[in-house]
Amino acid sequence: MTDDKHDTTEEQQEEADPRAPEEPDLADTLVQQAERAASRLEEANTRMEENIKTLKGLKVRERLGGRAEANTGQQEESPENYADRMLKGG
């Protein structure tokens, strides 16, 4: 008779909450999904850091490329040359 009561109690518990046995599986699935998502985010962040470093290098090259004022071919005009040019009207 005690076995009948024990079986009835288990059946009543299953009827009361039929999803109870599935919840650990659902929780495991959610944890696994979160771990995969975190892994993908870490990989994306690593790639983004590499892209940012590359972009910074390209910007530095762009700035130093044709825009640097050093060695532009222009020489400073001496005061004598400036005076001669002004006296000639130019």
N, CA, C and O atoms as CSV, one atom per row, in Angstrom:
chain,resi,resn,atom,element,x,y,z
A,1,MET,N,N,0.794,-1.190,0.000
A,1,MET,CA,C,0.000,0.000,0.000
A,1,MET,C,C,0.849,1.272,0.000
A,1,MET,O,O,0.484,2.271,-0.621
A,2,THR,N,N,1.938,1.228,0.674
A,2,THR,CA,C,2.816,2.409,0.672
A,2,THR,C,C,3.360,2.680,-0.711
A,2,THR,O,O,3.609,3.831,-1.071
A,3,ASP,N,N,3.549,1.616,-1.499
A,3,ASP,CA,C,4.028,1.812,-2.850
A,3,ASP,C,C,2.990,2.556,-3.680
A,3,ASP,O,O,3.346,3.402,-4.501
A,4,ASP,N,N,1.707,2.249,-3.474
A,4,ASP,CA,C,0.652,2.934,-4.206
A,4,ASP,C,C,0.628,4.418,-3.853
A,4,ASP,O,O,0.456,5.270,-4.725
A,5,LYS,N,N,0.800,4.712,-2.589
A,5,LYS,CA,C,0.810,6.114,-2.183
A,5,LYS,C,C,2.010,6.831,-2.781
A,5,LYS,O,O,1.914,7.979,-3.216
A,6,HIS,N,N,3.134,6.139,-2.793
A,6,HIS,CA,C,4.351,6.749,-3.338
A,6,HIS,C,C,4.190,7.013,-4.837
A,6,HIS,O,O,4.577,8.078,-5.318
A,7,ASP,N,N,3.623,6.054,-5.583
A,7,ASP,CA,C,3.393,6.231,-7.005
A,7,ASP,C,C,2.392,7.344,-7.270
A,7,ASP,O,O,2.562,8.140,-8.194
A,8,THR,N,N,1.370,7.392,-6.468
A,8,THR,CA,C,0.362,8.432,-6.633
A,8,THR,C,C,0.974,9.806,-6.389
A,8,THR,O,O,0.646,10.763,-7.090
A,9,THR,N,N,1.835,9.908,-5.428
A,9,THR,CA,C,2.459,11.189,-5.124
A,9,THR,C,C,3.315,11.653,-6.301
A,9,THR,O,O,3.281,12.833,-6.652
A,10,GLU,N,N,4.075,10.759,-6.913
A,10,GLU,CA,C,4.896,11.125,-8.065
A,10,GLU,C,C,4.018,11.541,-9.245
A,10,GLU,O,O,4.321,12.509,-9.942
A,11,GLU,N,N,2.923,10.797,-9.462
A,11,GLU,CA,C,2.017,11.149,-10.542
A,11,GLU,C,C,1.375,12.508,-10.299
A,11,GLU,O,O,1.205,13.301,-11.226
A,12,GLN,N,N,1.026,12.766,-9.064
A,12,GLN,CA,C,0.433,14.064,-8.741
A,12,GLN,C,C,1.441,15.186,-8.982
A,12,GLN,O,O,1.076,16.257,-9.467
A,13,GLN,N,N,2.681,14.948,-8.652
A,13,GLN,CA,C,3.704,15.975,-8.870
A,13,GLN,C,C,3.891,16.240,-10.355
A,13,GLN,O,O,4.019,17.392,-10.769
A,14,GLU,N,N,3.909,15.175,-11.166
A,14,GLU,CA,C,4.055,15.344,-12.605
A,14,GLU,C,C,2.863,16.088,-13.198
A,14,GLU,O,O,3.024,16.921,-14.090
A,15,GLU,N,N,1.667,15.783,-12.697
A,15,GLU,CA,C,0.483,16.466,-13.179
A,15,GLU,C,C,0.472,17.923,-12.752
A,15,GLU,O,O,0.028,18.794,-13.501
A,16,ALA,N,N,0.950,18.181,-11.576
A,16,ALA,CA,C,0.958,19.553,-11.071
A,16,ALA,C,C,1.898,20.436,-11.890
A,16,ALA,O,O,1.569,21.585,-12.187
A,17,ASP,N,N,3.053,19.909,-12.251
A,17,ASP,CA,C,4.023,20.688,-13.027
A,17,ASP,C,C,4.637,19.781,-14.098
A,17,ASP,O,O,5.715,19.225,-13.889
A,18,PRO,N,N,3.968,19.629,-15.229
A,18,PRO,CA,C,4.458,18.693,-16.248
A,18,PRO,C,C,5.783,19.142,-16.872
A,18,PRO,O,O,6.475,18.320,-17.474
A,19,ARG,N,N,6.158,20.421,-16.747
A,19,ARG,CA,C,7.400,20.891,-17.351
A,19,ARG,C,C,8.599,20.753,-16.418
A,19,ARG,O,O,9.728,21.027,-16.825
A,20,ALA,N,N,8.378,20.345,-15.204
A,20,ALA,CA,C,9.460,20.270,-14.222
A,20,ALA,C,C,10.640,19.433,-14.714
A,20,ALA,O,O,11.772,19.892,-14.562
A,21,PRO,N,N,10.466,18.254,-15.287
A,21,PRO,CA,C,11.633,17.498,-15.750
A,21,PRO,C,C,12.350,18.166,-16.918
A,21,PRO,O,O,13.542,17.928,-17.110
A,22,GLU,N,N,11.664,18.993,-17.706
A,22,GLU,CA,C,12.268,19.627,-18.876
A,22,GLU,C,C,13.062,20.878,-18.535
A,22,GLU,O,O,13.922,21.278,-19.320
A,23,GLU,N,N,12.814,21.495,-17.426
A,23,GLU,CA,C,13.469,22.755,-17.097
A,23,GLU,C,C,14.988,22.659,-17.045
A,23,GLU,O,O,15.654,23.557,-17.559
A,24,PRO,N,N,15.576,21.619,-16.450
A,24,PRO,CA,C,17.039,21.556,-16.471
A,24,PRO,C,C,17.590,21.504,-17.893
A,24,PRO,O,O,18.625,22.109,-18.175
A,25,ASP,N,N,16.909,20.785,-18.797
A,25,ASP,CA,C,17.353,20.734,-20.184
A,25,ASP,C,C,17.245,22.110,-20.827
A,25,ASP,O,O,18.144,22.525,-21.558
A,26,LEU,N,N,16.173,22.806,-20.567
A,26,LEU,CA,C,15.976,24.136,-21.107
A,26,LEU,C,C,17.043,25.084,-20.572
A,26,LEU,O,O,17.603,25.886,-21.319
A,27,ALA,N,N,17.319,24.988,-19.284
A,27,ALA,CA,C,18.344,25.848,-18.686
A,27,ALA,C,C,19.705,25.532,-19.283
A,27,ALA,O,O,20.475,26.444,-19.583
A,28,ASP,N,N,20.013,24.245,-19.461
A,28,ASP,CA,C,21.285,23.872,-20.083
A,28,ASP,C,C,21.368,24.410,-21.495
A,28,ASP,O,O,22.416,24.891,-21.924
A,29,THR,N,N,20.271,24.329,-22.210
A,29,THR,CA,C,20.253,24.834,-23.575
A,29,THR,C,C,20.484,26.338,-23.593
A,29,THR,O,O,21.248,26.838,-24.419
A,30,LEU,N,N,19.843,27.051,-22.705
A,30,LEU,CA,C,20.022,28.500,-22.647
A,30,LEU,C,C,21.457,28.863,-22.281
A,30,LEU,O,O,22.023,29.809,-22.829
A,31,VAL,N,N,22.038,28.114,-21.359
A,31,VAL,CA,C,23.426,28.371,-20.969
A,31,VAL,C,C,24.351,28.101,-22.148
A,31,VAL,O,O,25.276,28.873,-22.400
A,32,GLN,N,N,24.112,27.026,-22.859
A,32,GLN,CA,C,24.933,26.701,-24.020
A,32,GLN,C,C,24.804,27.778,-25.094
A,32,GLN,O,O,25.795,28.175,-25.708
A,33,GLN,N,N,23.594,28.240,-25.313
A,33,GLN,CA,C,23.391,29.314,-26.294
A,33,GLN,C,C,24.112,30.577,-25.869
A,33,GLN,O,O,24.719,31.256,-26.697
A,34,ALA,N,N,24.053,30.898,-24.592
A,34,ALA,CA,C,24.736,32.095,-24.090
A,34,ALA,C,C,26.248,31.951,-24.226
A,34,ALA,O,O,26.933,32.917,-24.565
A,35,GLU,N,N,26.770,30.767,-23.966
A,35,GLU,CA,C,28.206,30.539,-24.111
A,35,GLU,C,C,28.643,30.677,-25.566
A,35,GLU,O,O,29.688,31.260,-25.852
A,36,ARG,N,N,27.840,30.138,-26.483
A,36,ARG,CA,C,28.172,30.280,-27.911
A,36,ARG,C,C,28.118,31.744,-28.337
A,36,ARG,O,O,28.973,32.208,-29.091
A,37,ALA,N,N,27.116,32.465,-27.855
A,37,ALA,CA,C,27.001,33.885,-28.194
A,37,ALA,C,C,28.181,34.662,-27.632
A,37,ALA,O,O,28.718,35.542,-28.306
A,38,ALA,N,N,28.590,34.354,-26.415
A,38,ALA,CA,C,29.740,35.038,-25.808
A,38,ALA,C,C,31.006,34.735,-26.597
A,38,ALA,O,O,31.844,35.616,-26.788
A,39,SER,N,N,31.147,33.517,-27.047
A,39,SER,CA,C,32.315,33.137,-27.841
A,39,SER,C,C,32.345,33.916,-29.158
A,39,SER,O,O,33.394,34.407,-29.576
A,40,ARG,N,N,31.191,34.022,-29.801
A,40,ARG,CA,C,31.123,34.783,-31.059
A,40,ARG,C,C,31.442,36.256,-30.828
A,40,ARG,O,O,32.115,36.880,-31.649
A,41,LEU,N,N,30.966,36.813,-29.724
A,41,LEU,CA,C,31.256,38.212,-29.412
A,41,LEU,C,C,32.740,38.435,-29.165
A,41,LEU,O,O,33.297,39.444,-29.597
A,42,GLU,N,N,33.383,37.501,-28.471
A,42,GLU,CA,C,34.815,37.627,-28.229
A,42,GLU,C,C,35.591,37.588,-29.534
A,42,GLU,O,O,36.531,38.362,-29.714
A,43,GLU,N,N,35.213,36.699,-30.450
A,43,GLU,CA,C,35.868,36.624,-31.754
A,43,GLU,C,C,35.647,37.914,-32.543
A,43,GLU,O,O,36.573,38.423,-33.174
A,44,ALA,N,N,34.437,38.434,-32.507
A,44,ALA,CA,C,34.140,39.680,-33.221
A,44,ALA,C,C,34.933,40.848,-32.635
A,44,ALA,O,O,35.426,41.698,-33.377
A,45,ASN,N,N,35.056,40.892,-31.318
A,45,ASN,CA,C,35.832,41.957,-30.681
A,45,ASN,C,C,37.298,41.879,-31.070
A,45,ASN,O,O,37.935,42.910,-31.286
A,46,THR,N,N,37.840,40.678,-31.162
A,46,THR,CA,C,39.231,40.500,-31.569
A,46,THR,C,C,39.428,40.999,-32.996
A,46,THR,O,O,40.389,41.713,-33.283
A,47,ARG,N,N,38.516,40.622,-33.885
A,47,ARG,CA,C,38.607,41.093,-35.277
A,47,ARG,C,C,38.466,42.608,-35.349
A,47,ARG,O,O,39.158,43.258,-36.132
A,48,MET,N,N,37.581,43.172,-34.542
A,48,MET,CA,C,37.374,44.617,-34.549
A,48,MET,C,C,38.632,45.341,-34.073
A,48,MET,O,O,38.999,46.372,-34.636
A,49,GLU,N,N,39.289,44.820,-33.055
A,49,GLU,CA,C,40.537,45.427,-32.579
A,49,GLU,C,C,41.595,45.417,-33.671
A,49,GLU,O,O,42.308,46.404,-33.849
A,50,GLU,N,N,41.707,44.312,-34.404
A,50,GLU,CA,C,42.665,44.221,-35.508
A,50,GLU,C,C,42.315,45.238,-36.591
A,50,GLU,O,O,43.201,45.901,-37.129
A,51,ASN,N,N,41.036,45.365,-36.910
A,51,ASN,CA,C,40.618,46.333,-37.935
A,51,ASN,C,C,40.908,47.768,-37.504
A,51,ASN,O,O,41.307,48.593,-38.326
A,52,ILE,N,N,40.713,48.064,-36.242
A,52,ILE,CA,C,40.982,49.416,-35.738
A,52,ILE,C,C,42.467,49.728,-35.837
A,52,ILE,O,O,42.840,50.832,-36.235
A,53,LYS,N,N,43.323,48.767,-35.480
A,53,LYS,CA,C,44.771,48.979,-35.587
A,53,LYS,C,C,45.173,49.229,-37.034
A,53,LYS,O,O,45.986,50.109,-37.318
A,54,THR,N,N,44.600,48.448,-37.947
A,54,THR,CA,C,44.898,48.629,-39.367
A,54,THR,C,C,44.435,50.002,-39.838
A,54,THR,O,O,45.159,50.687,-40.561
A,55,LEU,N,N,43.245,50.405,-39.436
A,55,LEU,CA,C,42.709,51.698,-39.834
A,55,LEU,C,C,43.569,52.843,-39.308
A,55,LEU,O,O,43.820,53.816,-40.020
A,56,LYS,N,N,44.021,52.726,-38.058
A,56,LYS,CA,C,44.893,53.761,-37.502
A,56,LYS,C,C,46.182,53.871,-38.312
A,56,LYS,O,O,46.654,54.974,-38.591
A,57,GLY,N,N,46.747,52.731,-38.687
A,57,GLY,CA,C,47.965,52.738,-39.502
A,57,GLY,C,C,47.734,53.393,-40.853
A,57,GLY,O,O,48.587,54.134,-41.341
A,58,LEU,N,N,46.593,53.127,-41.455
A,58,LEU,CA,C,46.274,53.732,-42.750
A,58,LEU,C,C,46.090,55.241,-42.630
A,58,LEU,O,O,46.519,55.998,-43.501
A,59,LYS,N,N,45.457,55.668,-41.559
A,59,LYS,CA,C,45.255,57.109,-41.362
A,59,LYS,C,C,46.589,57.822,-41.158
A,59,LYS,O,O,46.786,58.927,-41.663
A,60,VAL,N,N,47.498,57.200,-40.426
A,60,VAL,CA,C,48.818,57.805,-40.224
A,60,VAL,C,C,49.536,57.921,-41.555
A,60,VAL,O,O,50.122,58.961,-41.855
A,61,ARG,N,N,49.497,56.866,-42.357
A,61,ARG,CA,C,50.147,56.921,-43.676
A,61,ARG,C,C,49.510,57.990,-44.559
A,61,ARG,O,O,50.207,58.687,-45.296
A,62,GLU,N,N,48.196,58.117,-44.485
A,62,GLU,CA,C,47.499,59.129,-45.283
A,62,GLU,C,C,47.958,60.526,-44.885
A,62,GLU,O,O,48.222,61.376,-45.735
A,63,ARG,N,N,48.046,60.743,-43.585
A,63,ARG,CA,C,48.467,62.074,-43.127
A,63,ARG,C,C,49.900,62.374,-43.504
A,63,ARG,O,O,50.224,63.494,-43.899
A,64,LEU,N,N,50.741,61.398,-43.385
A,64,LEU,CA,C,52.141,61.642,-43.699
A,64,LEU,C,C,52.417,61.523,-45.189
A,64,LEU,O,O,53.457,61.984,-45.659
A,65,GLY,N,N,51.527,60.929,-45.922
A,65,GLY,CA,C,51.711,60.695,-47.349
A,65,GLY,C,C,51.946,61.957,-48.150
A,65,GLY,O,O,53.103,62.339,-48.324
A,66,GLY,N,N,50.950,62.608,-48.635
A,66,GLY,CA,C,51.104,63.776,-49.479
A,66,GLY,C,C,50.858,65.070,-48.752
A,66,GLY,O,O,50.980,66.140,-49.349
A,67,ARG,N,N,50.527,65.013,-47.529
A,67,ARG,CA,C,50.121,66.213,-46.823
A,67,ARG,C,C,51.202,66.785,-45.918
A,67,ARG,O,O,51.046,67.892,-45.402
A,68,ALA,N,N,52.269,66.073,-45.719
A,68,ALA,CA,C,53.296,66.567,-44.801
A,68,ALA,C,C,53.952,67.811,-45.389
A,68,ALA,O,O,54.187,67.882,-46.595
A,69,GLU,N,N,54.244,68.774,-44.554
A,69,GLU,CA,C,54.845,70.014,-45.008
A,69,GLU,C,C,56.352,69.893,-45.193
A,69,GLU,O,O,56.963,70.752,-45.828
A,70,ALA,N,N,56.940,68.878,-44.668
A,70,ALA,CA,C,58.376,68.708,-44.796
A,70,ALA,C,C,58.741,68.419,-46.240
A,70,ALA,O,O,58.106,67.602,-46.907
A,71,ASN,N,N,59.796,69.115,-46.720
A,71,ASN,CA,C,60.344,68.905,-48.059
A,71,ASN,C,C,59.290,69.084,-49.139
A,71,ASN,O,O,59.113,68.203,-49.981
A,72,THR,N,N,58.593,70.203,-49.126
A,72,THR,CA,C,57.576,70.475,-50.133
A,72,THR,C,C,58.167,71.108,-51.385
A,72,THR,O,O,57.448,71.341,-52.356
A,73,GLY,N,N,59.444,71.383,-51.375
A,73,GLY,CA,C,60.076,71.977,-52.545
A,73,GLY,C,C,60.143,73.494,-52.457
A,73,GLY,O,O,60.860,74.114,-53.243
A,74,GLN,N,N,59.431,74.103,-51.543
A,74,GLN,CA,C,59.479,75.549,-51.382
A,74,GLN,C,C,60.610,75.915,-50.434
A,74,GLN,O,O,60.801,75.288,-49.392
A,75,GLN,N,N,61.351,76.941,-50.817
A,75,GLN,CA,C,62.424,77.407,-49.956
A,75,GLN,C,C,62.043,78.775,-49.422
A,75,GLN,O,O,61.336,79.548,-50.069
A,76,GLU,N,N,62.525,79.045,-48.244
A,76,GLU,CA,C,62.244,80.340,-47.640
A,76,GLU,C,C,62.991,81.423,-48.425
A,76,GLU,O,O,64.163,81.272,-48.771
A,77,GLU,N,N,62.290,82.491,-48.686
A,77,GLU,CA,C,62.880,83.588,-49.465
A,77,GLU,C,C,63.748,84.450,-48.556
A,77,GLU,O,O,63.348,84.830,-47.456
A,78,SER,N,N,64.921,84.740,-49.037
A,78,SER,CA,C,65.836,85.574,-48.240
A,78,SER,C,C,65.347,87.017,-48.261
A,78,SER,O,O,64.653,87.418,-49.195
A,79,PRO,N,N,65.693,87.792,-47.258
A,79,PRO,CA,C,65.281,89.200,-47.239
A,79,PRO,C,C,65.760,89.984,-48.457
A,79,PRO,O,O,65.055,90.872,-48.937
A,80,GLU,N,N,66.937,89.666,-48.955
A,80,GLU,CA,C,67.470,90.366,-50.141
A,80,GLU,C,C,66.626,90.064,-51.377
A,80,GLU,O,O,66.293,90.971,-52.138
A,81,ASN,N,N,66.282,88.800,-51.577
A,81,ASN,CA,C,65.453,88.425,-52.717
A,81,ASN,C,C,64.066,89.045,-52.610
A,81,ASN,O,O,63.487,89.454,-53.616
A,82,TYR,N,N,63.536,89.115,-51.402
A,82,TYR,CA,C,62.233,89.726,-51.193
A,82,TYR,C,C,62.284,91.210,-51.553
A,82,TYR,O,O,61.391,91.723,-52.228
A,83,ALA,N,N,63.329,91.892,-51.102
A,83,ALA,CA,C,63.466,93.321,-51.396
A,83,ALA,C,C,63.609,93.550,-52.890
A,83,ALA,O,O,63.001,94.473,-53.433
A,84,ASP,N,N,64.404,92.726,-53.565
A,84,ASP,CA,C,64.583,92.883,-55.024
A,84,ASP,C,C,63.258,92.659,-55.743
A,84,ASP,O,O,62.931,93.390,-56.678
A,85,ARG,N,N,62.503,91.670,-55.322
A,85,ARG,CA,C,61.237,91.381,-55.977
A,85,ARG,C,C,60.250,92.520,-55.757
A,85,ARG,O,O,59.501,92.856,-56.674
A,86,MET,N,N,60.224,93.121,-54.577
A,86,MET,CA,C,59.326,94.209,-54.294
A,86,MET,C,C,59.711,95.478,-55.069
A,86,MET,O,O,58.839,96.227,-55.510
A,87,LEU,N,N,61.008,95.712,-55.232
A,87,LEU,CA,C,61.460,96.890,-55.982
A,87,LEU,C,C,61.140,96.772,-57.459
A,87,LEU,O,O,60.954,97.779,-58.142
A,88,LYS,N,N,61.077,95.551,-57.951
A,88,LYS,CA,C,60.780,95.338,-59.365
A,88,LYS,C,C,59.271,95.343,-59.612
A,88,LYS,O,O,58.819,95.314,-60.757
A,89,GLY,N,N,58.500,95.381,-58.523
A,89,GLY,CA,C,57.046,95.456,-58.693
A,89,GLY,C,C,56.345,94.118,-58.633
A,89,GLY,O,O,55.212,94.008,-59.102
A,90,GLY,N,N,56.945,93.138,-58.097
A,90,GLY,CA,C,56.323,91.838,-58.096
A,90,GLY,C,C,56.094,91.307,-56.775
A,90,GLY,O,O,55.568,90.202,-56.636
